C-alpha cells in the first residue's frame, strides 16, 4: 500500500474493525475564496453569535452553490457554482433582499416542486424569512403566506418529516429568555398546501424554559423516524440540560435522562456521525471552556460520554462543528469552530481514540471568532471542502487537495412522495468488509447547512463496493445494490421509481427502448451514472432480467410501477 498501512483498531466503545490509516504527509487545505469569486466580509455578529452559511444546489445542475449571510450592509449573497468550484455572484435580481440580524440558513424542498427553498431565522425584533425557489436563481418571499412570520430570538432551524406524511416539517429553535424574550421553540407542521401550523406545544417539544440555540432531527434508535435533539445554552454548572425526544409514530416522548443525553453544557454546536461503525449515530457537542462532549450511541439507546478518551474536549469556547472524512480514509474526522481568538481545530480520526489534532498542518487553524461552518465538494473532485465564517473577517473557502490521493463514493438519494430529497434517509456502504453509515440531514450544523449528497471516503483500494443499502424514512422501504464502482456519484431511486425515467407512474415503450440501448452499449458491463434507474435488480448492470421486469410491468396497463414486493429491513 506504498506509504499507507492497515491496522486493527479498537474504539473505546468496544467496536473493532480494520481501516486504512494514512501515514504519509497530507496536502493542506488552501483558502481560495477570493480566487474562486467569493469575496464576502462578515460583520461583528457578536450579539446573535454568528450568522449562517449554506452549500446547496440552487439551480439543479448537480453542483453546490453557496449562500452567505452576516455582512454589515445586510447583503445575503447567492453564489452560483460553474461546476468547477468557481462562483458568480447572483444576488442582484434574485429577489432576496438585504436583511440584518440574521441567524440560521436552512434549505429544503418544502413544496415538493423539485428545487431547494431557503429559510432564514432572524434575531429579536425581526421576523424569520421563507423564500420559495422559482428557478434560475429567482426567489419569492412567501413568509407571511406560509404562516412563518414570527420574530423573537430565533437561532437554529432544521427540517424533517416528523409525522411521516411525506411533507417536510420545520423546527425553529428560540433562545427563550434572551432580553426577557418569551417566545418558545416552534415545530411547524407542513400542511402540504404551502402553509404551516405550529404544533410544538401540542406535542410537548417547545422546551418552554430553555434557551435553545439549535436542534437536530436524528434517528438515534434506527427505527426510521425522526427523533429530536435540542442543544440548550447555559447548561454548564446549572440545571439546564440538552433534551432528547423519541419519536413514537408522530408523537414525542422525552427520554433525555434514560438515554444519558442531558450533557449539562452551554451547547452551541452538534455534529453527528457513526464514528465507531456500530450502525448508530454518535453526537459531538461543543461547550464553553469546561470541555466539549462526545456522546457515543449504540443499540441500547443509551449514550456514553467519551470526549476525554477521544481527545476532543479542547477546553475552549466552541460553536459550529461538523464530522466529515476530509482525507477519504474511511474515518469521520472532526472540525470545530472556536471563538475568543482561539484557533479552529481539525481532528483527524486515525481509526481509534484519541483523535489527532492536525489543525496547523492542514492549514485551518484560523484564530478569531468563528461561529459557523459547512461542507461540500465544491470543485467536484471527490473530497469535501470546508466553508468557515468568522466575524470581522473574510469568508474562508478551504479547498481540499486530498481528492486524488484516495477513493470516494457519493450518493444522491431520490425521495418518496413530497419528501423529494429523502431527508432522514440512512445509507450504509460496505467496502472491503467495513460498513459506513450516513444519514441525510437538513440543517444539522449550527445555523448552517451542508451539501445534500452523502459522501463516503473509500481509502486506498478502489475495488467496487460489496453492498450499498439505502432505507427511506418513515417506512420499511429500502434497496440493496451490489458491485457499484467507487469514484462516482450514484443516484439511488426507491423501488417504485425503477424503470420510470419520466416519473409518470408507468413503464413506457421509450423507457424500455432506452434500457435495451444501455444493455447493448454496456455489453453486460457496469452501468454509468445516469443509467441507475434501469438497474432494476441492483447489480450495477442492465441485462435481460432488468428488461424482463420492465416488460412485465409494461404489460399491466394502468398498474403503478412495482417490480418486487417492498423488502423489510433485516
C-alpha positions in Angstrom: 0.0 0.0 0.0 3.0 2.3 -0.6 3.0 5.0 2.1 -0.1 3.7 3.7 -0.7 0.8 6.1 -3.6 -1.1 7.6 -4.0 -1.6 11.2 -6.7 -3.1 13.5 -8.4 -0.5 15.7 -10.5 -0.7 18.8 -12.7 2.2 19.9 -13.4 2.8 23.5 -17.0 1.7 22.8 -15.6 -1.8 22.1 -16.2 -2.0 18.4 -13.2 -3.3 16.3 -12.7 -3.0 12.6 -9.9 -2.7 10.0 -9.5 0.7 8.4 -6.8 2.3 6.2 -4.7 4.7 8.2 -2.8 7.4 6.4 0.8 7.8 7.5 2.1 9.8 4.5 2.1 13.6 4.5 -1.3 15.1 3.6 -1.8 18.1 1.5 -3.2 21.1 3.5 -6.4 22.9 2.8 -6.0 26.2 0.9 -8.3 29.2 1.3 -9.3 30.1 -2.3 -12.5 32.1 -1.6 -11.4 35.3 -3.4 -9.6 33.4 -6.2 -12.8 31.5 -6.9 -15.1 34.5 -6.9 -16.3 34.7 -3.3 -15.2 38.0 -1.6 -17.6 38.4 1.3 -16.7 40.0 4.7 -18.6 39.3 7.9 -19.7 42.0 10.3 -19.4 41.8 14.0 -22.2 39.2 14.5 -21.4 39.0 18.3 -24.8 39.9 19.6 -26.5 37.0 17.9 -23.4 34.7 17.9 -22.7 34.4 14.2 -24.9 34.1 11.1 -25.4 31.1 8.8 -23.9 29.8 5.6 -25.1 27.0 3.3 -24.0 24.9 0.4 -26.9 23.9 -1.8 -27.7 23.1 -5.4 -30.0 26.1 -6.0 -30.2 25.6 -9.8 -30.4 21.8 -10.1 -27.2 21.5 -12.2 -25.5 19.0 -9.9 -23.0 21.2 -8.1 -23.2 23.0 -4.8 -23.9 26.7 -4.9 -23.3 29.0 -1.9 -25.3 31.2 0.4 -23.7 33.7 2.8 -25.2 36.0 5.4 -23.9 38.4 8.0 -22.3 41.3 6.1 -22.5 44.7 7.8 -24.7 46.0 5.0 -27.1 43.1 5.3 -26.3 41.6 1.9 -27.5 38.0 1.6 -25.2 36.7 -1.1 -26.0 33.9 -3.5 -23.1 32.5 -5.5 -23.6 30.2 -8.4 -21.1 27.4 -8.9 -19.9 26.9 -12.5 -19.2 23.2 -12.0 -15.5 23.5 -11.1 -15.8 25.3 -7.8 -15.6 28.9 -9.2 -18.5 31.2 -8.4 -20.5 34.0 -9.8 -22.4 36.4 -7.6 -26.1 36.0 -8.5 -27.5 38.2 -5.6 -28.8 41.0 -7.8 -32.1 40.1 -9.3 -32.6 37.1 -7.1 -35.5 38.6 -5.1 -33.7 38.0 -1.8 -33.5 41.4 0.0 -30.7 42.6 2.2 -31.5 41.7 5.8 -29.8 42.3 9.1 -29.9 40.4 12.4 -29.7 37.1 10.6 -29.4 33.7 12.3 -29.6 30.3 10.5 -29.8 29.3 6.9 -31.6 26.0 6.2 -32.8 24.6 2.9 -35.5 22.1 1.9 -37.9 21.5 -0.9 -40.8 22.2 1.3 -43.3 22.4 -1.6 -42.1 19.3 -3.4 -41.6 21.1 -6.7 -38.1 19.8 -7.3 -35.9 22.7 -6.1 -34.4 24.0 -2.9 -36.2 26.7 -0.9 -34.5 28.8 1.7 -35.5 29.5 5.3 -33.7 32.1 7.4 -34.1 32.7 11.1 -33.6 36.2 12.5 -32.8 37.7 15.9 -35.0 39.7 18.2 -37.4 42.2 16.6 -37.1 40.8 13.1 -39.2 38.1 11.5 -38.0 34.9 10.0 -37.9 34.5 6.2 -39.0 31.8 3.8 -38.1 32.2 0.2 -39.6 29.9 -2.4 -37.3 28.9 -5.2 -38.8 29.8 -8.6 -35.8 28.6 -10.6 -32.9 30.4 -12.4 -31.8 32.0 -9.1 -35.1 33.8 -8.6 -36.8 33.6 -5.2 -40.1 34.8 -3.8 -40.7 35.8 -0.2 -43.6 33.7 1.0 -43.1 34.0 4.7 -46.5 35.6 5.6 -48.5 33.3 3.3 -46.8 30.3 4.7 -47.6 31.3 8.3 -44.0 31.6 9.4 -43.8 35.3 10.1 -42.6 35.2 13.8 -40.0 37.3 15.5 -38.1 36.5 18.7 -34.6 35.3 19.5 -34.7 32.7 16.7 -31.4 30.8 16.4 -31.4 27.4 14.7 -33.6 25.7 12.1 -33.9 22.2 10.7 -36.2 20.2 8.5 -37.5 16.7 8.8 -40.7 14.7 8.3 -41.6 14.0 11.9 -45.2 12.7 11.3 -44.4 10.5 8.3 -46.9 12.2 5.9 -44.1 12.9 3.3 -44.1 16.6 3.8 -41.1 18.2 5.4 -41.7 20.0 8.7 -39.7 22.7 10.2 -38.3 23.0 13.8 -37.1 26.5 14.9 -35.0 27.0 18.0 -35.5 30.1 20.1 -33.1 31.3 22.8 -36.0 31.8 25.2 -35.2 34.3 28.0 -32.9 36.5 25.9 -33.6 40.1 27.0 -36.8 38.8 28.6 -37.9 37.1 25.3 -40.8 34.7 25.9 -41.2 33.1 22.5 -40.5 29.3 22.7 -39.4 26.7 20.2 -41.7 26.0 17.4 -42.4 22.9 15.4 -44.2 23.9 12.2 -46.1 21.0 10.6 -46.2 21.2 6.9 -49.8 21.2 5.8 -49.0 20.2 2.2 -50.5 23.3 0.7 -47.7 25.8 1.2 -48.7 26.7 4.8 -47.5 25.6 8.2 -49.1 25.1 11.7 -47.1 25.3 14.9 -47.7 22.1 16.9 -44.7 22.3 19.3 -46.8 22.9 22.4 -49.3 20.2 21.5 -46.5 17.7 21.1 -44.6 18.9 24.1 -41.4 19.8 22.3 -41.4 23.6 22.8 -38.9 23.4 25.7 -40.7 26.4 27.4 -37.9 27.4 29.8 -34.8 26.6 27.7 -32.6 28.9 25.8 -32.3 26.6 22.8 -29.6 27.5 20.3 -30.0 24.7 17.9 -31.7 21.3 17.3 -31.4 18.4 15.0 -33.7 15.7 13.8 -31.8 12.4 14.2 -32.8 8.8 14.0 -30.8 7.8 17.1 -32.7 4.5 17.6 -32.7 3.4 14.0 -36.5 2.9 13.7 -36.7 5.1 10.5 -38.5 8.1 12.1 -37.0 11.4 13.1 -36.3 11.9 16.7 -35.4 15.3 18.0 -32.4 16.5 20.0 -32.2 20.1 21.4 -29.0 21.9 22.2 -29.5 24.1 25.3 -27.4 27.1 26.1 -26.2 27.9 29.7 -26.3 24.4 31.0 -22.7 24.3 32.4 -23.0 24.3 36.1 -26.8 24.7 36.1 -29.9 22.7 35.9 -30.4 23.4 32.2 -29.9 20.4 30.0 -30.0 19.3 26.4 -33.1 17.3 25.5 -33.8 14.2 23.5 -37.3 13.4 22.3 -38.0 10.0 20.9 -40.4 9.9 18.0 -43.2 7.4 18.6 -45.2 7.4 15.4 -45.5 11.2 15.1 -45.7 12.0 18.8 -42.7 12.6 21.1 -41.6 11.2 24.4 -38.7 12.8 26.3 -36.0 10.2 27.0 -33.2 12.6 28.0 -32.3 11.0 31.3 -32.7 7.4 30.4 -30.6 7.9 27.2 -27.9 9.8 29.1 -28.2 12.7 26.7 -28.6 15.7 29.1 -24.9 16.9 28.7 -25.2 19.9 31.2 -23.3 22.2 28.9 -23.6 25.5 27.1 -24.4 23.7 23.8 -23.5 25.7 20.7 -22.9 23.0 18.2 -23.9 19.5 17.3 -22.1 17.2 14.9 -23.4 13.7 14.1 -21.7 10.6 12.6 -21.3 6.9 13.3 -17.6 7.2 14.1 -17.3 3.7 15.6 -19.0 1.7 12.8 -21.6 0.2 15.1 -24.5 1.4 12.9 -25.8 4.0 15.5 -25.2 7.7 15.4 -22.8 9.5 17.8 -23.0 13.2 18.7 -20.3 15.7 19.3 -21.4 18.8 21.3 -19.5 22.0 21.7 -19.3 23.8 25.0 -17.5 26.7 26.7 -14.1 26.3 28.4 -15.3 23.4 30.6 -14.9 20.9 27.7 -16.8 19.6 24.7 -18.8 16.4 24.9 -18.8 13.2 22.7 -21.9 11.1 23.1 -21.4 7.6 21.7 -24.6 5.8 20.6 -25.3 2.1 20.4 -28.2 -0.4 20.2 -29.1 0.0 23.9 -30.3 3.6 23.2 -28.1 4.9 26.0 -25.2 7.3 25.1 -21.8 7.1 26.7 -19.7 10.2 27.1 -16.2 9.7 25.7 -14.7 13.2 24.8 -11.7 12.7 27.1 -10.9 9.3 25.6 -11.2 10.8 22.1 -9.0 13.7 23.0 -11.5 16.3 21.8 -12.5 18.1 25.0 -10.4 21.1 23.9 -11.4 23.4 26.9 -12.0 26.3 24.5 -15.3 28.1 23.7 -16.6 26.2 20.7 -19.5 26.8 18.3 -20.2 25.2 15.0 -18.8 21.8 14.3 -19.0 19.0 11.7 -17.9 15.5 11.2 -16.5 14.8 7.7 -13.9 12.4 6.2 -11.6 15.1 4.8 -8.9 12.7 3.7 -11.2 9.9 2.3 -9.6 7.3 4.5 -12.9 5.8 5.7 -13.0 7.5 9.1 -15.0 10.6 10.0 -12.8 13.5 11.1 -14.0 16.5 13.2 -13.8 20.2 12.6 -14.6 22.7 15.4 -15.1 26.4 15.1 -13.8 28.3 18.1 -14.2 31.9 19.3 -12.3 34.2 21.8 -9.4 34.5 19.3 -8.5 30.8 19.8 -7.7 28.7 16.7 -10.2 26.5 15.0 -9.5 22.8 15.3 -9.4 19.9 12.9 -9.0 16.5 14.5 -8.0 13.5 12.3 -9.6 10.2 13.2 -6.9 7.6 12.9 -9.4 4.8 13.5 -9.1 4.6 17.2 -9.1 7.0 20.2 -7.6 9.5 20.6 -8.1 11.7 17.6 -5.1 13.7 16.4 -5.0 17.5 16.2 -3.9 18.4 12.6 -5.3 21.9 12.6 -2.0 23.7 11.9 -0.6 21.1 9.5 -3.8 21.1 7.5 -4.0 24.9 7.3 -7.3 25.6 9.1 -6.1 26.8 12.5 -7.6 30.3 11.9 -7.9 32.4 15.1 -10.8 34.8 15.7 -14.5 34.4 16.3 -15.6 31.6 14.0 -19.2 30.6 14.7 -20.3 28.6 11.7 -19.0 26.1 9.2 -20.4 23.9 6.4 -19.0 21.3 4.0 -19.5 20.4 0.3 -17.4 19.1 -2.6 -17.4 22.5 -4.4 -14.9 21.6 -7.1 -16.4 18.1 -7.7 -13.1 16.3 -7.3 -14.3 13.7 -4.7 -13.2 15.3 -1.5 -15.1 17.6 0.9 -14.2 21.3 1.0 -14.9 23.5 4.0 -16.5 26.9 4.4 -15.9 28.9 7.6 -17.4 32.3 8.6 -15.5 34.4 11.1 -16.7 37.7 12.5 -14.9 40.8 11.1 -13.0 38.6 8.6 -13.5 37.4 5.0 -15.4 34.2 4.5 -12.9 31.3 4.1 -13.4 28.7 1.4 -10.9 26.0 2.2 -10.3 23.8 -0.8 -9.3 20.3 0.0 -6.5 18.8 -2.0 -6.8 15.2 -0.9 -9.3 14.1 -3.6 -6.8 12.4 -5.9 -5.0 10.6 -3.1 -7.7 8.1 -2.1 -11.0 6.8 -3.4 -14.5 8.1 -2.6 -18.2 7.5 -3.3 -21.2 9.9 -3.3 -24.9 9.1 -3.2 -27.7 11.3 -4.3 -31.0 9.9 -2.9 -34.3 10.3 -4.6 -37.2 10.5 -2.2 -40.7 9.2 -1.9 -43.7 11.4 -2.4 -43.3 15.0 -1.2 -40.0 14.3 0.6 -38.3 14.8 -2.7 -34.7 14.6 -1.3 -35.3 11.7 1.1 -34.4 13.9 4.1 -34.0 11.5 7.1 -32.9 8.5 5.0 -30.0 6.4 6.0 -27.4 4.8 3.7 -24.9 2.1 4.5 -21.9 1.4 2.2 -19.8 -1.8 2.7 -16.4 -1.8 1.1 -13.7 -4.4 1.9 -15.7 -5.6 4.8 -16.2 -2.2 6.5 -19.7 -0.7 6.7 -20.1 3.1 7.0 -23.4 4.7 7.7 -24.6 8.2 6.8 -27.9 9.9 7.5 -29.3 12.7 5.3 -29.9 15.9 7.3 -31.3 19.3 6.5 -29.8 21.8 8.9 -27.8 19.8 11.4 -24.9 22.3 11.7 -25.1 25.3 13.9 -27.1 27.8 11.9 -25.7 26.3 8.6 -26.4 23.6 6.0 -24.3 21.1 4.1 -24.5 19.8 0.6 -27.2 17.2 0.3 -25.1 14.4 -1.2 -23.9 11.7 1.1 -20.1 11.4 0.9 -18.1 8.2 1.8 -14.3 8.0 1.9 -13.2 4.7 0.5 -9.5 4.6 1.2 -6.6 3.4 -0.9 -8.1 0.4 -2.6 -10.5 1.2 -5.3 -12.4 -2.1 -5.6 -16.2 -1.9 -6.2 -18.4 -1.7 -3.2 -19.8 -5.0 -1.9 -23.1 -3.5 -0.8 -25.0 -0.2 -0.8 -28.1 -0.2 1.4 -30.5 2.7 1.5 -33.5 2.9 3.8 -36.1 5.6 3.2 -37.5 7.5 6.2 -40.8 6.6 7.9 -41.0 3.3 6.1 -39.6 -0.2 5.6 -38.7 0.7 2.0 -35.1 0.0 1.2 -32.9 -1.1 -1.6 -29.7 -3.1 -1.7 -27.2 -2.6 -4.5 -24.1 -4.7 -5.2 -20.9 -4.2 -7.2 -21.2 -0.5 -7.7 -17.8 1.1 -8.5 -16.2 3.9 -6.5 -15.1 7.4 -7.5 -18.6 8.0 -8.8 -21.8 9.9 -7.9 -24.6 7.4 -7.9 -28.3 8.3 -7.9 -30.3 5.9 -5.8 -34.0 5.5 -6.6 -36.7 3.9 -4.4 -38.2 0.7 -5.8 -41.4 2.3 -7.2 -39.4 4.6 -9.5 -37.2 2.0 -11.1 -37.5 2.0 -14.9 -39.8 5.0 -14.8 -37.4 7.7 -16.0 -40.1 10.2 -16.8 -41.8 9.7 -13.4 -45.3 9.3 -14.9 -46.0 6.2 -12.8 -45.8 3.8 -15.7 -43.2 2.0 -17.8 -43.3 3.4 -21.3 -42.0 2.0 -24.6 -39.4 4.7 -24.8 -38.1 3.7 -21.4 -37.9 0.0 -22.5 -36.0 1.1 -25.6 -33.6 3.2 -23.6 -32.9 0.3 -21.3 -32.3 -2.0 -24.2 -29.9 0.5 -25.7 -27.9 0.7 -22.5 -27.8 -3.1 -22.3 -26.4 -3.4 -25.8 -24.0 -0.5 -25.3 -22.5 -1.7 -22.0 -22.5 -5.4 -23.2 -23.2 -6.7 -19.7 -20.6 -4.4 -18.0 -21.1 -1.8 -15.3 -23.6 1.0 -15.9 -22.6 4.6 -15.7 -24.0 7.4 -13.6 -27.3 8.5 -15.2 -28.3 4.9 -16.0 -29.1 3.7 -12.5 -32.9 3.9 -12.9 -32.8 0.9 -15.3 -30.9 -1.3 -12.9 -34.0 -3.0 -11.5 -32.2 -5.8 -9.6 -29.4 -3.6 -8.2 -26.4 -5.4 -9.6 -24.9 -2.5 -11.5 -25.8 -3.6 -15.0 -28.8 -3.6 -17.3 -29.4 -7.1 -18.6 -32.3 -9.4 -19.6 -33.5 -9.7 -16.0 -34.0 -5.9 -15.8 -35.7 -5.8 -19.2 -38.0 -8.7 -18.2 -39.1 -6.8 -15.1 -39.8 -3.7 -17.1 -41.8 -5.6 -19.7 -43.8 -7.4 -17.1 -44.8 -4.1 -15.6 -45.5 -2.5 -19.0 -48.0 -5.3 -19.9 -50.1 -4.5 -16.8 -51.8 -1.4 -18.2 -52.7 1.3 -15.6 -51.0 -0.5 -12.8 -48.4 1.7 -10.9 -44.8 0.7 -11.3 -43.8 -2.1 -8.9 -41.1 -4.6 -9.7 -41.0 -6.6 -6.5 -42.6 -6.8 -3.0 -41.1 -4.0 -0.9 -38.5 -5.7 1.3 -38.4 -5.4 5.0 -35.4 -4.1 6.9 -33.3 -7.0 8.3 
